[in-house]
Amino acid sequence: MSDKSADGMVKALGAAAAFGAAFAARKLITLGWKQVTGREPPNDPHDPQVGIGEALSWAVVMGVGIETARLLAVRFATRRMRQAKAD
């Protein structure tokens, strides 16, 4: 396998890992929000019926949670692929 195709596979695996991690993180964060607040998360934080504190909290929790999950998943997946390539 050439270096270019191997790099392409690493990138593709990283993208797939990021997608899966973001999907799972969103589900877990939504479940956690329901457990902590006792309410559904805001469907549309831009809705004027949603309080500013709740909208900001949801945006921060989702942003940090999803980006953290994506970062960790991509780093893990690329590390594993590169280790497999080296072996």
Backbone as CSV, one residue per row, in Angstrom:
resi,resn,N_x,N_y,N_z,CA_x,CA_y,CA_z,C_x,C_y,C_z
1,MET,0.850,-1.169,0.000,0.000,0.000,0.000,0.898,1.236,0.000
2,SER,0.605,2.209,-0.859,1.429,3.409,-0.932,1.151,4.325,0.252
3,ASP,2.086,5.249,0.482,1.920,6.192,1.592,0.700,7.077,1.401
4,LYS,0.424,7.465,0.139,-0.736,8.323,-0.128,-2.042,7.601,0.175
5,SER,-2.147,6.350,-0.226,-3.389,5.620,0.043,-3.527,5.322,1.531
6,ALA,-2.401,5.065,2.202,-2.448,4.839,3.646,-2.878,6.113,4.374
7,ASP,-2.354,7.262,3.943,-2.762,8.525,4.547,-4.242,8.794,4.296
8,GLY,-4.703,8.422,3.101,-6.124,8.573,2.792,-6.990,7.701,3.683
9,MET,-6.526,6.495,3.941,-7.271,5.597,4.830,-7.294,6.138,6.254
10,VAL,-6.179,6.688,6.704,-6.109,7.265,8.053,-7.085,8.421,8.161
11,LYS,-7.112,9.272,7.144,-8.047,10.407,7.159,-9.500,9.941,7.127
12,ALA,-9.780,8.950,6.299,-11.152,8.437,6.212,-11.577,7.800,7.528
13,LEU,-10.689,7.030,8.131,-11.011,6.418,9.416,-11.199,7.495,10.486
14,GLY,-10.362,8.524,10.449,-10.504,9.624,11.390,-11.836,10.336,11.237
15,ALA,-12.249,10.560,9.989,-13.537,11.208,9.735,-14.697,10.340,10.224
16,ALA,-14.607,9.040,9.972,-15.665,8.132,10.433,-15.710,8.082,11.958
17,ALA,-14.545,8.067,12.582,-14.484,8.059,14.050,-15.069,9.349,14.609
18,ALA,-14.764,10.480,13.965,-15.291,11.773,14.420,-16.813,11.811,14.316
19,PHE,-17.340,11.304,13.210,-18.785,11.273,13.021,-19.459,10.414,14.086
20,GLY,-18.925,9.220,14.285,-19.494,8.315,15.286,-19.408,8.873,16.696
21,ALA,-18.277,9.492,17.001,-18.098,10.073,18.336,-19.061,11.229,18.560
22,ALA,-19.246,12.062,17.544,-20.170,13.197,17.679,-21.602,12.698,17.874
23,PHE,-21.985,11.668,17.133,-23.329,11.098,17.259,-23.548,10.549,18.669
24,ALA,-22.582,9.759,19.140,-22.697,9.165,20.476,-22.665,10.233,21.562
25,ALA,-21.804,11.232,21.401,-21.708,12.301,22.403,-23.025,13.066,22.496
26,ARG,-23.634,13.346,21.354,-24.908,14.075,21.372,-25.970,13.281,22.132
27,LYS,-26.030,11.984,21.888,-27.002,11.137,22.589,-26.732,11.136,24.094
28,LEU,-25.466,10.971,24.474,-25.115,10.940,25.899,-25.350,12.285,26.584
29,ILE,-25.008,13.365,25.902,-25.207,14.697,26.485,-26.689,14.978,26.649
30,THR,-27.489,14.592,25.670,-28.947,14.785,25.769,-29.506,13.993,26.946
31,LEU,-29.069,12.759,27.094,-29.517,11.930,28.215,-29.084,12.560,29.544
32,GLY,-27.838,13.002,29.614,-27.333,13.650,30.825,-28.103,14.920,31.155
33,TRP,-28.426,15.694,30.140,-29.189,16.937,30.348,-30.549,16.619,30.967
34,LYS,-31.200,15.584,30.424,-32.506,15.176,30.963,-32.386,14.731,32.414
35,GLN,-31.323,13.986,32.736,-31.125,13.503,34.100,-30.865,14.657,35.071
36,VAL,-30.054,15.616,34.658,-29.665,16.716,35.543,-30.784,17.739,35.697
37,THR,-31.408,18.122,34.576,-32.410,19.198,34.640,-33.834,18.686,34.823
38,GLY,-34.074,17.423,34.447,-35.436,16.900,34.500,-36.289,17.352,33.333
39,ARG,-35.668,18.028,32.349,-36.395,18.524,31.173,-35.654,18.115,29.908
40,GLU,-36.390,18.173,28.804,-35.777,17.964,27.495,-34.844,19.146,27.213
41,PRO,-33.758,18.898,26.487,-32.899,20.022,26.107,-33.626,20.915,25.108
42,PRO,-33.211,22.167,25.004,-33.889,23.060,24.054,-33.687,22.580,22.621
43,ASN,-34.792,22.436,21.886,-34.698,22.026,20.475,-34.082,23.136,19.634
44,ASP,-34.448,24.359,19.942,-33.928,25.509,19.210,-33.493,26.567,20.216
45,PRO,-32.208,26.636,20.515,-31.744,27.627,21.490,-32.008,29.067,21.055
46,HIS,-32.320,29.290,19.779,-32.627,30.639,19.286,-34.072,31.040,19.569
47,ASP,-34.883,30.084,20.005,-36.290,30.344,20.300,-36.392,31.324,21.469
48,PRO,-37.155,32.402,21.322,-37.282,33.379,22.415,-37.945,32.804,23.671
49,GLN,-38.618,31.659,23.554,-39.233,31.024,24.712,-38.204,30.326,25.599
50,VAL,-37.018,30.079,25.044,-35.946,29.436,25.804,-35.145,30.534,26.486
51,GLY,-34.962,30.401,27.792,-34.200,31.405,28.542,-32.754,31.478,28.072
52,ILE,-32.155,32.658,28.211,-30.787,32.865,27.749,-29.804,31.967,28.497
53,GLY,-30.013,31.782,29.778,-29.128,30.921,30.551,-29.176,29.481,30.085
54,GLU,-30.380,28.993,29.833,-30.538,27.622,29.357,-29.943,27.464,27.962
55,ALA,-30.185,28.436,27.080,-29.650,28.366,25.714,-28.128,28.384,25.733
56,LEU,-27.527,29.256,26.535,-26.065,29.318,26.625,-25.492,28.048,27.241
57,SER,-26.138,27.560,28.266,-25.669,26.332,28.906,-25.682,25.173,27.923
58,TRP,-26.773,25.033,27.193,-26.887,23.957,26.223,-25.813,24.093,25.143
59,ALA,-25.608,25.303,24.639,-24.610,25.525,23.591,-23.205,25.178,24.084
60,VAL,-22.877,25.581,25.291,-21.542,25.305,25.836,-21.361,23.804,26.068
61,VAL,-22.329,23.186,26.691,-22.233,21.748,26.976,-22.112,20.951,25.682
62,MET,-22.931,21.267,24.689,-22.874,20.547,23.419,-21.557,20.809,22.688
63,GLY,-21.151,22.048,22.632,-19.918,22.376,21.921,-18.700,21.701,22.515
64,VAL,-18.544,21.833,23.813,-17.395,21.222,24.481,-17.479,19.701,24.423
65,GLY,-18.636,19.157,24.687,-18.799,17.703,24.707,-18.538,17.058,23.356
66,ILE,-19.118,17.607,22.305,-18.963,17.012,20.982,-17.535,17.190,20.470
67,GLU,-16.984,18.362,20.630,-15.610,18.571,20.144,-14.601,17.723,20.913
68,THR,-14.814,17.546,22.197,-13.931,16.683,22.980,-14.025,15.239,22.489
69,ALA,-15.234,14.760,22.280,-15.421,13.391,21.789,-14.787,13.211,20.409
70,ARG,-14.981,14.177,19.525,-14.390,14.100,18.185,-12.872,14.080,18.251
71,LEU,-12.310,14.970,19.040,-10.856,15.048,19.162,-10.270,13.734,19.651
72,LEU,-10.847,13.204,20.712,-10.341,11.947,21.274,-10.504,10.784,20.302
73,ALA,-11.627,10.729,19.612,-11.873,9.637,18.664,-10.897,9.694,17.493
74,VAL,-10.668,10.873,16.944,-9.755,11.003,15.815,-8.333,10.665,16.240
75,ARG,-7.913,11.158,17.391,-6.557,10.865,17.863,-6.379,9.366,18.103
76,PHE,-7.365,8.734,18.713,-7.294,7.299,18.970,-7.242,6.517,17.661
77,ALA,-8.136,6.852,16.741,-8.212,6.115,15.475,-6.936,6.287,14.658
78,THR,-6.431,7.499,14.558,-5.220,7.699,13.760,-4.007,7.051,14.417
79,ARG,-3.949,7.087,15.731,-2.835,6.422,16.424,-2.863,4.919,16.157
80,ARG,-4.050,4.325,16.227,-4.170,2.885,15.991,-3.803,2.524,14.550
81,MET,-4.246,3.326,13.608,-3.936,3.056,12.193,-2.434,3.179,11.943
82,ARG,-1.828,4.177,12.506,-0.387,4.365,12.296,0.410,3.260,12.984
83,GLN,-0.049,2.804,14.139,0.618,1.691,14.793,0.495,0.422,13.962
84,ALA,-0.678,0.196,13.400,-0.902,-0.975,12.557,-0.047,-0.903,11.295
85,LYS,0.099,0.290,10.763,0.905,0.494,9.572,2.386,0.221,9.865
86,ALA,2.843,0.612,11.057,4.243,0.431,11.436,4.578,-1.048,11.688
87,ASP,3.583,-1.815,12.103,3.832,-3.242,12.421,3.974,-4.096,11.215
